[in-house]
Amino acid sequence: MTEKPKNYSRRDFLKTTGIATGALIGGGIIGGLVGLNVDKTDKSVSDTGTTNHEMATNQGFQFFQNQREFDVLSNATERIFPKDDLGPGAIDLGVPYFIDHQLAGQYGSNTKEYMQGPFAVGAKTQGYQSRLTRASIFRQGIAKLEEEASNRFDKGFSSLEAEQMDEILTAFQNDEIAMTGVTSAFFFRLLRTATLEGAYADPMYGGNRNMDGWKMKEFPGHQMAYINVIEEDKFQKIEPMSLGGM
């Protein structure tokens, strides 16, 4: 991501990190965060840029303890899923609040997962391999993003230029940052996965605001039935529906 222009699109980022956007189509099937914390409120967020943004405070934090930590998370997710000509980015989609709410629940505490030793660097098929909970990993990772920004640029992460944020996130992705009990590459994968899930999950979980993530992919969401179009030969553009709207 280093030395990329400021209009570096989410399509380019997902391609270079090995994720095809078509693999994630929303609600119910993407796993991980979905289904653990449900927030059915429909609150607005101010339309702001990547840095120095102010979100609606009435939505509230459930996991993060201060605005600085939340801003670091917000800007990191925005670099992973940036606003571009295809549509809104992570911030406008409410992804940071989605992650905040999930970290405060069973996802963050790994409640439903086996968390006993021995802990080792296992194969990809062996699942979660850290003694740390996701909440602990995210808290440490965000602190490390701040620390790395200070060491490299003498600024906080949220005050950096887009290319500088990308440089740091790339270092995490390439496992170049020392972390305790987990690798920086593992944290980056968690952050990237959570960002994409927040962008495409059913809006009832707090992300995918206004179903804009689905609208960009022309995904219909959760329809009651398709009997009126099932025999049509042409592709059908259907206004998406959330589980919360049924």
C-alpha positions in Angstrom: 0.0 0.0 0.0 3.0 2.3 0.3 3.3 5.1 -2.2 -0.2 4.5 -3.5 -2.2 7.6 -4.7 -4.9 8.9 -2.4 -7.7 7.6 -4.7 -6.5 4.0 -4.2 -9.8 2.2 -4.4 -11.3 -0.5 -2.2 -11.3 -2.7 -5.3 -7.6 -2.5 -5.6 -7.0 -3.0 -1.9 -9.2 -6.1 -1.8 -7.5 -7.5 -4.9 -4.0 -7.1 -3.5 -4.9 -8.6 -0.1 -6.5 -11.7 -1.7 -10.1 -10.9 -1.1 -12.7 -11.0 -3.8 -15.6 -8.7 -3.0 -18.0 -11.2 -4.5 -17.1 -13.7 -1.8 -18.9 -11.7 0.8 -22.5 -11.0 0.0 -24.0 -10.1 3.4 -26.2 -11.1 6.3 -26.4 -14.6 7.7 -23.6 -16.3 5.7 -20.4 -14.4 6.5 -20.0 -15.8 10.0 -17.7 -14.4 12.7 -19.3 -11.3 14.1 -22.8 -11.8 12.8 -25.5 -12.8 15.2 -23.6 -12.0 18.5 -24.8 -8.4 19.2 -27.9 -6.9 17.7 -28.6 -3.2 17.7 -31.9 -2.4 15.9 -31.6 1.3 16.3 -31.3 3.4 13.2 -29.1 6.3 14.0 -27.3 8.7 11.7 -23.7 9.5 11.2 -22.2 12.7 10.0 -20.8 12.8 6.5 -17.1 13.3 7.0 -13.7 12.4 5.6 -11.1 9.8 6.5 -9.4 11.8 9.3 -10.6 14.4 11.8 -14.1 13.0 11.6 -16.9 13.4 14.2 -19.5 10.7 14.4 -22.8 11.0 16.1 -22.1 10.5 19.8 -25.7 9.3 20.6 -24.9 5.9 19.1 -22.4 5.4 22.0 -19.5 3.1 22.6 -19.9 -0.3 24.2 -16.3 -1.5 24.1 -14.0 1.5 23.5 -13.3 3.8 26.4 -12.3 7.0 24.7 -12.7 8.8 21.4 -9.0 8.5 20.5 -9.0 4.7 20.4 -12.3 4.8 18.4 -10.8 7.3 15.9 -7.8 5.0 15.3 -10.1 2.1 14.6 -12.3 4.2 12.4 -9.5 5.5 10.2 -7.9 2.0 9.9 -11.2 0.5 8.7 -11.6 3.4 6.3 -8.2 2.7 4.7 -9.3 -1.0 4.3 -12.7 -0.1 2.9 -12.3 3.5 1.6 -15.0 5.7 0.2 -14.7 5.9 -3.6 -16.6 6.1 -6.8 -18.4 2.9 -6.0 -20.0 4.2 -2.8 -19.5 4.9 0.9 -16.5 3.7 2.9 -16.3 2.0 6.3 -17.0 5.1 8.3 -20.2 6.1 6.5 -21.3 2.5 6.6 -21.1 2.5 10.4 -18.4 -0.2 10.5 -16.5 1.2 13.5 -19.6 1.0 15.6 -20.4 -2.5 14.4 -16.9 -3.6 15.5 -17.2 -1.7 18.8 -20.5 -3.5 19.6 -19.2 -6.9 18.6 -16.0 -6.5 20.7 -18.2 -5.8 23.7 -20.0 -9.1 23.3 -19.3 -12.8 22.8 -17.2 -12.2 19.7 -14.8 -10.0 21.8 -14.6 -12.4 24.7 -14.4 -15.6 22.6 -17.2 -17.0 24.8 -18.3 -19.8 22.5 -14.8 -21.0 21.5 -12.3 -23.3 23.0 -9.6 -21.2 24.6 -7.4 -23.6 26.5 -3.8 -24.5 25.7 -1.5 -25.7 24.3 -1.1 -22.6 22.1 1.0 -22.9 18.9 1.3 -21.7 15.4 -1.1 -24.1 13.8 -2.3 -24.7 10.3 -5.0 -22.4 8.8 -7.5 -25.3 9.2 -6.9 -25.4 13.0 -8.8 -22.2 13.8 -8.1 -19.7 16.5 -4.6 -20.2 18.0 -4.1 -17.2 20.4 -4.4 -17.3 24.2 -5.7 -13.7 23.9 -9.3 -12.8 23.3 -10.2 -10.7 20.3 -11.0 -7.8 22.6 -7.4 -7.9 24.0 -6.0 -8.3 20.5 -7.9 -5.3 19.1 -7.0 -3.1 22.1 -3.3 -4.0 21.8 -3.4 -3.6 18.0 -4.9 -0.1 18.2 -2.2 0.9 20.7 0.4 -0.4 18.4 -1.0 1.5 15.4 -0.7 4.7 17.5 2.8 3.7 18.6 4.0 3.0 15.1 2.5 6.3 13.8 4.4 8.2 16.6 7.7 6.3 15.8 7.6 6.8 12.1 5.9 10.2 11.7 5.8 11.8 15.1 2.0 12.0 14.9 -1.0 10.1 16.1 -2.4 7.6 13.6 -5.6 9.6 13.0 -3.5 12.7 12.0 -1.6 10.9 9.3 -2.0 11.2 5.5 -3.7 8.3 3.8 -0.4 7.0 2.3 1.2 7.0 5.8 -1.7 5.0 7.3 -1.4 2.6 4.4 2.3 2.2 5.1 1.7 1.3 8.7 -1.2 -1.1 7.9 1.0 -2.8 5.3 3.7 -3.3 7.9 1.1 -5.0 10.1 -0.1 -7.1 7.2 3.5 -8.2 6.5 4.0 -9.2 10.2 6.7 -6.5 10.7 5.3 -5.1 14.0 6.1 -6.8 17.3 3.0 -7.7 19.4 2.6 -9.7 22.5 0.8 -13.0 22.4 -0.2 -12.6 18.8 1.4 -11.6 15.5 0.6 -8.3 13.8 -0.4 -10.2 10.7 -3.1 -12.0 12.8 -4.4 -8.7 14.1 -4.5 -7.3 10.6 -6.5 -10.3 9.4 -9.0 -9.8 12.3 -9.3 -6.1 11.5 -9.8 -6.7 7.8 -12.3 -9.5 8.3 -14.3 -7.4 10.8 -14.3 -4.4 8.5 -15.7 -6.4 5.6 -18.3 -8.1 7.8 -19.4 -4.7 9.1 -19.8 -3.4 5.6 -21.9 -6.4 4.4 -23.7 -7.7 7.4 -27.4 -7.2 7.9 -27.9 -3.6 9.1 -29.6 -4.9 12.2 -26.1 -5.6 13.6 -25.1 -2.0 13.4 -23.1 -1.8 10.1 -24.0 -1.7 6.4 -25.8 1.6 7.1 -28.9 2.2 4.9 -28.0 -1.2 3.3 -25.5 0.7 1.1 -23.1 -2.2 1.2 -25.7 -4.4 -0.3 -26.8 -1.7 -2.8 -23.2 -1.5 -4.2 -23.3 -5.2 -4.9 -27.0 -5.3 -6.0 -27.6 -7.9 -3.3 -31.3 -8.1 -2.4 -30.8 -8.9 1.3 -33.5 -11.0 3.0 -36.6 -11.0 0.8 -39.7 -12.8 2.0 -40.1 -14.5 -1.4 -39.0 -14.3 -5.1 -42.1 -15.9 -6.5 -42.9 -12.8 -8.6 -39.5 -12.8 -10.4 -38.3 -16.4 -10.2 -39.3 -17.2 -13.8 -37.7 -14.0 -15.3 -34.8 -14.6 -17.7 -33.1 -11.2 -17.1 -31.2 -10.2 -14.0 -33.6 -8.6 -11.5 -32.6 -5.5 -9.5 -34.5 -5.8 -6.3 -34.5 -3.2 -3.5 -32.7 -4.8 -0.6 -34.6 -5.7 2.6 -33.1 -6.1 6.1 -34.2 -8.6 8.7 -35.0 -5.7 10.9 -37.3 -4.2 8.3 -39.6 -7.3 8.1 
